[in-house]
Amino acid sequence: MEREFKNIKMIKWSKWTILLLAVIAVWYGKNLDTWGRNRIIQNDVISYYAYLPATFIFHDLSFSFAYNLPEDFEGTIWLQTAPNGKPYLKMTMGLAILWIPFFLLAHLYAGVSGIEALGYSWPYSLSIFIATIFYFIVGLHFLRKLLLRYFSEAVSAVTLLIIVMATNMLYYVISEPGMSHIYNFTLITTFLYYTIKWTENPKNNYIIILAVLAGIIVLIRPVNVFILIFPAFIGVSSLKEFLNRLSSNRKSILFAGVVALLIVIPQLIYWKIQTGHWIFNSYGEEGFFFSNPQIINGLFSYRKGWFVYTPVMFIAFLGVPLLYKKVPGTIFPIILFISLNIYVVFSWWCWWYGGSFGARPMIDMYGVMALPLAALINAIRQNKFVMMFSILLLIGFIWLNQFQMSQYRTSLLHWDSMTKEAYFGIFGKKQRPEGYNQMIQAPDYEKALKGENEYSKK
C-alpha cells in the first residue's frame, strides 16, 4: 500500500511538468504578442497557411483572387509559377489541415466581432499560436507516455523539462509558432509511441492511427518518411524476423498504405490541377546535394551548428548505447533514423535553413532523442557526485538556451551569419560589441544553390 501511495504521488511530477511548460509557453507567448503585431503569418508560414483562406474564404485554390485583392489587405500571398503558367503554393498542405478547426473558430470570431475577415487579421494569427500550444501539449503528453514505459516519473519529468527548456523547441512554440517543427515533433513522437504499442499488440486501430499519422507527417515534410523505419525494425533482431514481419503483416501494410494515400491525395489533386503533374517538385531549383552533405557544418559550425546552439543534444548522444538494455528492441532503428535524418537534413542546399534559431529541423526528432537522454539521466542518478555535476551542467544548458533565445529575438545572435568570432564576441552579452558587423559573415545563397557550400570560420 505504501509503495502504491508513493507511485501515485510520483505520477504528479511528469504531469505537473507538462502543465508548467504549457504555462511558461502561454505566458511567454502572451508577452511577445506575435499575433497582435502580425508576426506569425510570415516567411514559410505564408505558404503553409494560404490554403485556408483560399479554400474557406475566397473558395478559389487556383489563387486567381490573389491578383485582385483590396489595397488595405493585411496579408501576403506568395505564389510560384508552374511550367504550365499556373500559380501554386511552394509548401504542402499538411499544416493547413491541422489548422482547420482553429482557423474556422478564428473566422467565426472575426465575422461576429466586425474584424477584417479575409484571413489575415490578428484572430487568424492568434489561432495559429493556440494551435501550436495545443499540439505542443499533445506532443509532450505522448512523449511522457513513451518515457514512462521505460523510466521513472522523476526521470521522465526531468527529460521533459530539458527537451523544452534546454533546446530551441520553446522558441518555435512562442516566437515562430507557424513553422512546422513543433507539429513534426508531436506527430513523430506519437508515431513512435503507437509503433511500440503495435509491435506488442498488432491491433487494427493501431494500424489506422499509424497510417493517418504517417500520411500527415509525409504531407508536412516528405523527407520524414524515414519514420517508417520504426514499424519496420523495432523489436526485430535479425533479417529473418524482419522478413517475417513483412510477410505476416502484408495485408495490414497494404491497408495502411491506402489510408496514408488518402491523406496525401488532396495534395496530389491540387498539384495535378495547378501544375499538370500528380507528383511535383514545388521547391523548383532548391534541392539536396547528397554527394556533398554538410554534416560537420550542420553539427559543429558557429553559423548554425546543432551541437553549438543545442549542446544538450550532444550529451543525449552519450545515452544511445544505454538503449540496448533500457529500451530493448529500439537501438538499431533509432540509430538508423537519427543517422539518416542528419544526413538528409544537412544535404539540403541551405544546410543552415535560412533565418533560424539553431538547427531548427532537428526539433522534429526531439521525441526520439528524448529516449537516449532519459537513459543517460537514469544512469547518472546512481552516483551522487556525478548527479550533482550533471544538475549544474543541465541548469547551465537551460540558461544558455534561454539567454541565446533572447539574443536571437533582438538579432544580437544573427539569424544566418554567425562566426566563431561573433559567437564569443556576444557570449553572455546583451549589447552589440564594437566591430560586430565585421565579425559576422553572410552566407552565399547563390553558391549554395549550386552545391558550392564551402564554409569559412573566419
C-alpha positions as CSV (number, residue, x, y, z in Angstrom):
1,M,0.0,0.0,0.0
2,E,2.8,2.4,0.9
3,R,4.6,1.7,-2.4
4,E,1.3,2.4,-4.4
5,F,0.9,5.6,-2.5
6,K,4.4,6.8,-3.4
7,N,3.7,5.9,-7.1
8,I,0.5,8.0,-7.1
9,K,2.5,10.9,-5.7
10,M,5.2,10.5,-8.3
11,I,2.8,10.5,-11.2
12,K,2.2,14.1,-10.5
13,W,5.8,15.1,-11.3
14,S,5.6,14.5,-15.1
15,K,2.1,15.7,-15.3
16,W,2.9,18.9,-13.4
17,T,6.0,19.3,-15.6
18,I,3.8,19.4,-18.7
19,L,1.5,21.9,-17.1
20,L,4.4,24.0,-16.1
21,L,5.9,24.0,-19.6
22,A,2.4,24.8,-21.1
23,V,2.0,27.8,-18.7
24,I,5.6,29.0,-19.5
25,A,4.8,28.8,-23.2
26,V,1.5,30.7,-22.9
27,W,3.0,33.3,-20.6
28,Y,6.0,33.8,-22.9
29,G,3.8,33.9,-26.0
30,K,1.3,36.4,-24.4
31,N,4.2,38.8,-23.5
32,L,5.7,38.6,-27.0
33,D,2.2,39.1,-28.6
34,T,3.4,37.9,-32.0
35,W,-0.2,37.7,-33.2
36,G,-1.0,41.2,-32.2
37,R,2.0,42.5,-34.1
38,N,1.1,40.3,-37.1
39,R,4.4,38.5,-36.8
40,I,3.1,34.9,-37.2
41,I,2.0,34.5,-40.8
42,Q,5.4,35.4,-42.2
43,N,8.2,33.7,-44.2
44,D,7.4,30.0,-44.8
45,V,4.2,30.2,-42.8
46,I,2.7,32.4,-45.6
47,S,2.8,29.4,-47.9
48,Y,1.8,26.8,-45.3
49,Y,-1.2,28.9,-44.4
50,A,-2.6,30.2,-47.7
51,Y,-4.6,27.1,-48.4
52,L,-7.0,28.0,-45.7
53,P,-8.2,31.5,-46.7
54,A,-8.2,30.3,-50.4
55,T,-10.5,27.4,-49.5
56,F,-12.8,28.7,-46.8
57,I,-13.0,32.4,-47.6
58,F,-12.2,33.0,-51.3
59,H,-13.2,29.5,-52.4
60,D,-10.5,29.6,-55.0
61,L,-7.5,27.3,-54.8
62,S,-6.4,28.5,-58.2
63,F,-5.5,31.7,-56.4
64,S,-6.9,34.0,-59.2
65,F,-8.2,36.1,-56.3
66,A,-4.7,37.0,-55.3
67,Y,-4.3,39.3,-58.2
68,N,-7.4,41.4,-57.3
69,L,-7.1,42.0,-53.5
70,P,-8.2,45.2,-51.8
71,E,-5.5,47.8,-51.2
72,D,-5.8,47.5,-47.4
73,F,-5.4,43.7,-47.5
74,E,-3.3,42.8,-44.4
75,G,-1.7,39.6,-45.6
76,T,0.9,38.4,-48.0
77,I,0.4,35.6,-50.5
78,W,3.5,34.1,-52.2
79,L,2.8,32.2,-55.4
80,Q,5.2,30.2,-57.6
81,T,4.6,29.7,-61.3
82,A,4.3,26.2,-62.7
83,P,5.7,25.3,-66.2
84,N,2.1,25.5,-67.5
85,G,1.9,29.1,-66.3
86,K,-0.5,28.5,-63.4
87,P,0.3,29.7,-59.8
88,Y,0.8,27.2,-57.0
89,L,2.0,27.3,-53.4
90,K,5.5,26.2,-52.6
91,M,4.6,24.4,-49.3
92,T,2.4,21.3,-49.0
93,M,-0.9,21.5,-47.2
94,G,-0.2,19.3,-44.1
95,L,-0.1,22.1,-41.6
96,A,-3.2,23.8,-43.1
97,I,-5.1,20.5,-42.5
98,L,-4.1,20.6,-38.8
99,W,-5.1,24.2,-38.5
100,I,-8.6,23.8,-39.9
101,P,-10.6,23.8,-36.7
102,F,-8.6,26.7,-35.2
103,F,-8.9,28.7,-38.4
104,L,-12.7,28.2,-38.6
105,L,-13.1,29.4,-35.0
106,A,-11.0,32.5,-35.7
107,H,-13.0,33.2,-38.9
108,L,-16.3,32.9,-36.9
109,Y,-14.9,35.2,-34.2
110,A,-13.7,37.8,-36.8
111,G,-17.1,37.7,-38.5
112,V,-19.2,38.3,-35.4
113,S,-16.7,40.9,-34.0
114,G,-16.6,43.1,-37.1
115,I,-12.8,42.4,-37.5
116,E,-11.4,42.1,-41.0
117,A,-12.4,38.6,-42.0
118,L,-10.2,37.9,-45.1
119,G,-7.9,35.5,-43.2
120,Y,-5.0,37.7,-42.2
121,S,-6.1,39.9,-39.2
122,W,-5.0,39.2,-35.7
123,P,-7.6,36.5,-34.8
124,Y,-6.2,34.2,-37.5
125,S,-2.7,34.7,-36.3
126,L,-3.8,34.0,-32.7
127,S,-5.5,30.8,-33.9
128,I,-2.1,29.5,-35.2
129,F,-0.5,30.3,-31.8
130,I,-3.3,28.5,-30.0
131,A,-3.0,25.5,-32.4
132,T,0.8,25.3,-31.7
133,I,0.2,25.3,-27.9
134,F,-2.4,22.6,-28.4
135,Y,-0.1,20.3,-30.5
136,F,2.8,21.1,-28.2
137,I,0.9,19.8,-25.2
138,V,-0.2,16.8,-27.2
139,G,3.4,16.1,-28.1
140,L,4.5,16.3,-24.5
141,H,1.7,14.1,-23.5
142,F,2.7,11.3,-25.8
143,L,6.4,11.8,-25.0
144,R,5.5,11.4,-21.3
145,K,3.6,8.2,-22.1
146,L,6.6,7.0,-24.2
147,L,9.1,7.8,-21.4
148,L,7.1,6.2,-18.7
149,R,7.2,2.8,-20.4
150,Y,10.9,2.6,-19.6
151,F,11.8,5.2,-17.0
152,S,10.5,6.5,-13.6
153,E,8.3,9.6,-13.1
154,A,11.3,11.6,-11.9
155,V,13.5,10.8,-14.9
156,S,10.6,11.4,-17.3
157,A,9.8,14.8,-15.7
158,V,13.4,15.9,-15.9
159,T,13.7,14.8,-19.5
160,L,10.5,16.7,-20.5
161,L,11.9,19.8,-18.8
162,I,15.2,19.6,-20.6
163,I,13.8,18.8,-24.0
164,V,11.8,22.0,-23.9
165,M,13.8,24.4,-21.9
166,A,17.4,23.5,-22.9
167,T,16.7,23.3,-26.7
168,N,15.3,25.6,-29.4
169,M,11.9,23.9,-29.2
170,L,10.4,26.6,-26.9
171,Y,11.4,29.3,-29.4
172,Y,9.4,27.7,-32.1
173,V,6.4,27.5,-29.8
174,I,6.4,31.1,-28.7
175,S,8.2,33.2,-31.3
176,E,7.6,31.4,-34.6
177,P,4.6,29.1,-33.9
178,G,3.6,28.8,-37.5
179,M,6.7,26.8,-38.5
180,S,6.3,23.1,-38.9
181,H,8.8,21.8,-36.3
182,I,6.6,21.6,-33.2
183,Y,3.9,19.7,-35.3
184,N,6.5,17.3,-36.7
185,F,7.8,16.7,-33.1
186,T,4.3,15.9,-31.9
187,L,3.5,13.6,-34.9
188,I,6.8,11.7,-34.9
189,T,6.7,11.2,-31.1
190,T,3.1,10.0,-31.3
191,F,4.0,7.7,-34.2
192,L,6.9,6.2,-32.2
193,Y,4.6,5.6,-29.2
194,Y,2.0,3.8,-31.3
195,T,4.6,1.9,-33.2
196,I,5.8,0.3,-29.9
197,K,2.1,-0.4,-29.0
198,W,1.5,-2.0,-32.3
199,T,4.6,-4.2,-32.1
200,E,3.3,-5.5,-28.7
201,N,-0.3,-5.9,-29.9
202,P,-0.9,-5.6,-33.7
203,K,-4.5,-4.3,-33.4
204,N,-6.3,-2.7,-36.3
205,N,-6.9,0.5,-34.6
206,Y,-3.1,1.0,-34.1
207,I,-2.6,0.4,-37.8
208,I,-5.1,3.1,-38.7
209,I,-3.6,5.5,-36.2
210,L,-0.1,4.9,-37.6
211,A,-1.3,5.2,-41.2
212,V,-3.1,8.5,-40.6
213,L,0.0,9.9,-38.7
214,A,2.3,8.7,-41.5
215,G,0.2,10.4,-44.1
216,I,0.2,13.7,-42.3
217,I,3.9,13.5,-41.4
218,V,4.8,13.0,-45.1
219,L,2.4,15.6,-46.2
220,I,4.0,18.2,-44.0
221,R,7.6,17.2,-44.7
222,P,8.1,14.4,-47.2
223,V,11.6,13.5,-46.1
224,N,10.2,12.5,-42.7
225,V,9.1,9.3,-44.5
226,F,12.0,7.8,-42.5
227,I,9.6,7.3,-39.6
228,L,8.6,4.0,-41.4
229,I,11.9,2.7,-40.1
230,F,10.3,2.3,-36.7
231,P,7.4,-0.1,-37.6
232,A,9.8,-2.0,-39.9
233,F,12.6,-2.6,-37.3
234,I,11.5,-2.0,-33.7
235,G,11.7,-5.3,-31.9
236,V,13.4,-7.0,-34.9
237,S,16.8,-8.7,-34.2
238,S,17.5,-10.5,-37.4
239,L,16.8,-10.4,-41.2
240,K,14.6,-13.5,-40.7
241,E,12.4,-11.6,-38.2
242,F,12.2,-8.6,-40.5
243,L,11.1,-10.7,-43.4
244,N,8.6,-12.5,-41.2
245,R,7.2,-9.2,-40.0
246,L,6.7,-8.1,-43.6
247,S,5.1,-11.4,-44.6
248,S,2.8,-11.7,-41.6
249,N,1.6,-8.1,-41.9
250,R,1.4,-7.7,-45.6
251,K,-2.4,-7.1,-45.5
252,S,-2.0,-4.6,-42.8
253,I,0.8,-2.9,-44.6
254,L,-1.3,-2.6,-47.8
255,F,-4.3,-1.3,-45.8
256,A,-2.1,1.3,-44.0
257,G,-0.6,2.4,-47.4
258,V,-4.1,3.0,-48.7
259,V,-5.1,5.0,-45.6
260,A,-1.9,7.1,-45.8
261,L,-2.5,7.7,-49.5
262,L,-6.0,9.0,-48.8
263,I,-4.4,11.6,-46.5
264,V,-2.0,12.7,-49.3
265,I,-4.4,12.6,-52.2
266,P,-5.7,16.2,-51.7
267,Q,-2.2,17.4,-52.3
268,L,-1.7,15.3,-55.4
269,I,-5.0,16.5,-56.8
270,Y,-4.0,20.1,-56.2
271,W,-0.7,19.6,-57.9
272,K,-2.4,17.9,-60.9
273,I,-4.9,20.7,-61.3
274,Q,-2.3,23.6,-60.9
275,T,0.8,22.1,-62.5
276,G,-0.4,19.2,-64.6
277,H,1.6,16.6,-62.6
278,W,0.4,14.3,-59.9
279,I,3.9,14.4,-58.3
280,F,5.6,17.8,-58.5
281,N,8.7,19.3,-57.0
282,S,7.2,22.5,-55.7
283,Y,10.7,23.8,-54.5
284,G,11.9,24.3,-58.0
285,E,15.7,24.7,-58.2
286,E,16.1,24.1,-54.5
287,G,17.2,20.6,-53.7
288,F,19.6,18.2,-52.0
289,F,23.3,17.6,-52.6
290,F,23.6,14.0,-51.3
291,S,27.2,13.7,-52.5
292,N,28.2,16.8,-50.6
293,P,26.4,16.8,-47.2
294,Q,27.4,19.5,-44.8
295,I,27.2,17.3,-41.7
296,I,30.2,18.7,-39.9
297,N,29.0,22.2,-40.5
298,G,25.4,21.3,-39.6
299,L,26.6,19.8,-36.3
300,F,29.5,22.0,-35.2
301,S,29.7,25.3,-37.2
302,Y,29.1,28.6,-35.4
303,R,26.8,29.6,-38.2
304,K,24.1,27.2,-37.1
305,G,25.6,24.1,-35.6
306,W,23.2,21.8,-33.8
307,F,25.6,20.9,-31.0
308,V,26.9,24.5,-30.7
309,Y,23.4,26.0,-30.1
310,T,21.8,23.0,-28.5
311,P,24.7,21.3,-26.7
312,V,22.4,19.2,-24.6
313,M,21.7,17.1,-27.7
314,F,25.4,16.2,-27.9
315,I,25.1,14.9,-24.3
316,A,22.0,13.0,-25.3
317,F,24.0,11.0,-27.8
318,L,26.0,9.6,-24.9
319,G,22.9,7.8,-23.8
320,V,22.4,5.9,-27.1
321,P,24.4,2.8,-26.1
322,L,22.3,2.6,-22.9
323,L,19.2,2.0,-25.1
324,Y,20.3,-1.6,-25.7
325,K,19.3,-2.7,-22.3
326,K,17.0,0.1,-21.1
327,V,14.8,0.4,-24.2
328,P,15.1,-3.1,-25.7
329,G,14.5,-3.5,-29.4
330,T,14.9,0.1,-30.3
331,I,18.6,0.9,-30.6
332,F,19.1,-0.2,-34.2
333,P,16.0,1.7,-35.6
334,I,16.8,4.8,-33.5
335,I,20.4,4.9,-34.7
336,L,19.3,4.4,-38.3
337,F,16.6,7.0,-38.1
338,I,18.9,9.6,-36.4
339,S,21.7,8.9,-38.9
340,L,19.5,9.2,-42.0
341,N,17.8,12.3,-40.7
342,I,21.1,14.1,-40.0
343,Y,22.4,13.1,-43.4
344,V,19.3,14.2,-45.3
345,V,18.8,17.4,-43.3
346,F,22.3,18.6,-43.9
347,S,22.3,17.6,-47.5
348,W,19.8,20.4,-48.2
349,W,21.3,23.1,-50.3
350,C,20.7,25.6,-47.5
351,W,22.0,23.5,-44.7
352,W,21.7,26.4,-42.2
353,Y,18.0,26.7,-43.1
354,G,18.0,30.5,-43.6
355,G,17.0,32.6,-40.7
356,S,16.6,30.3,-37.7
357,F,17.4,29.8,-34.1
358,G,19.8,26.9,-34.1
359,A,19.3,23.9,-36.3
360,R,15.5,24.0,-36.4
361,P,14.9,20.8,-38.5
362,M,16.4,18.8,-35.7
363,I,13.4,19.7,-33.5
364,D,11.4,17.1,-35.5
365,M,13.2,14.2,-33.8
366,Y,13.5,15.5,-30.2
367,G,10.9,13.0,-29.2
368,V,13.3,10.3,-30.4
369,M,16.3,11.9,-28.8
370,A,14.4,12.1,-25.5
371,L,14.9,8.3,-25.1
372,P,18.8,8.3,-25.0
373,L,18.7,11.5,-23.0
374,A,16.4,9.8,-20.4
375,A,18.6,6.7,-20.4
376,L,21.6,8.8,-19.6
377,I,19.8,10.7,-16.8
378,N,18.6,7.4,-15.4
379,A,22.2,6.2,-15.3
380,I,23.9,9.2,-13.8
381,R,21.5,9.4,-10.9
382,Q,23.1,6.3,-9.5
383,N,26.2,8.3,-8.5
384,K,25.5,11.4,-6.2
385,F,28.7,13.3,-7.3
386,V,28.0,12.7,-11.0
387,M,24.4,13.6,-10.5
388,M,25.2,16.9,-8.8
389,F,27.7,17.8,-11.5
390,S,25.1,16.9,-14.2
391,I,22.4,19.0,-12.5
392,L,24.7,22.1,-12.6
393,L,25.5,21.3,-16.3
394,L,21.9,20.9,-17.3
395,I,21.0,24.2,-15.5
396,G,23.8,25.8,-17.5
397,F,22.4,24.4,-20.7
398,I,18.9,25.8,-19.8
399,W,20.4,29.2,-19.0
400,L,22.4,29.3,-22.2
401,N,19.4,28.3,-24.3
402,Q,17.1,30.9,-22.8
403,F,19.8,33.6,-22.9
404,Q,20.7,32.9,-26.6
405,M,17.0,32.8,-27.4
406,S,16.6,36.4,-26.1
407,Q,19.8,37.3,-28.1
408,Y,18.3,35.9,-31.2
409,R,15.0,37.8,-30.8
410,T,16.9,41.1,-30.7
411,S,19.2,40.0,-33.7
412,L,22.3,40.1,-31.5
413,L,22.7,36.5,-32.3
414,H,22.5,36.8,-36.1
415,W,19.9,34.8,-37.9
416,D,22.3,33.3,-40.6
417,S,25.7,35.0,-40.4
418,M,27.3,33.9,-37.1
419,T,31.0,33.0,-36.9
420,K,33.3,31.9,-34.1
421,E,34.4,35.4,-33.6
422,A,30.9,36.7,-33.4
423,Y,29.7,33.9,-31.2
424,F,32.3,34.6,-28.5
425,G,32.1,38.3,-29.1
426,I,28.4,38.3,-27.9
427,F,28.6,35.4,-25.4
428,G,26.8,36.4,-22.3
429,K,26.2,39.9,-23.5
430,K,23.0,41.9,-24.3
431,Q,24.6,44.7,-26.3
432,R,26.5,44.6,-29.6
433,P,30.2,44.6,-29.2
434,E,32.3,47.1,-31.1
435,G,33.0,45.9,-34.6
436,Y,30.2,43.4,-34.6
437,N,29.4,43.9,-38.3
438,Q,33.0,42.8,-39.1
439,M,32.6,39.7,-37.0
440,I,29.6,38.2,-38.9
441,Q,29.8,36.6,-42.3
442,A,26.8,36.3,-44.5
443,P,26.4,33.0,-46.4
444,D,26.4,33.0,-50.2
445,Y,23.0,31.7,-51.1
446,E,23.6,31.7,-54.9
447,K,26.7,29.4,-54.5
448,A,24.8,27.2,-52.0
449,L,22.0,26.7,-54.6
450,K,24.7,25.2,-56.9
451,G,26.1,23.0,-54.2
452,E,29.2,25.2,-53.6
453,N,28.9,25.1,-49.8
454,E,32.3,25.9,-48.5
455,Y,32.1,27.4,-45.0
456,S,34.7,29.8,-43.7
457,K,35.0,30.0,-39.9
458,K,36.6,33.5,-40.4
